[in-house]
């Protein structure tokens, strides 16, 4: 179910059986895999690639531009693997031209308030705490 109070760009690619909570914003260049749950008040910006059966909790901001003065608006991504959980208020920034992407592997648990910076590569089955 997609909340009528969510703001989803018509170009976003949303898989089957995805739930999106109220007051969530999803930009145009976004892909969300099947069966994923996006809670309320989540912001998913251009360049986000979210796998299948993930869970994203309230307050998370995914794929914002890097906090790096060298960033010049290049097209980069955040890639989140299948079955990963992103808890409350997590921020994951897009890559820069140095690597081009930020990656969180499959089956990860990213606990509340974690910040994953640009160009980080997190493997599979990783747990990060604040």
Secondary structure, 3 states (H helix, E strand, C coil): CECCCCEECCCCEECCCCEECCCCEECCCEEECCCCEECCCCEECCCEEECCCCEECCCCEEEECCCCCCCCCCCCEEEECCCCEECCCCEEECCCCCCCEEEECCCCEECCCCEECCCCEECCCCEECC
